[in-house]
């Protein structure tokens, strides 16, 4: 599993758990975690996209 897929999976899991809990504070924390995992995945994808053209130009 790639890093991006891992963080997307964790984000999805946190969202699923948030829908199941009844404690508002726990739900909010889980949703914050889901957002953070999503940002990590986005950052990894953006960095990969930046490196890809440079690697292609080297060939």
Secondary structure, DSSP 8 states (H G I E B T S, - for coil): --HHHHHHHHHHHHHHHHHH---HHHHHHHHHHHHHHHHHHHHHHHHHHHHHHHHHHT-
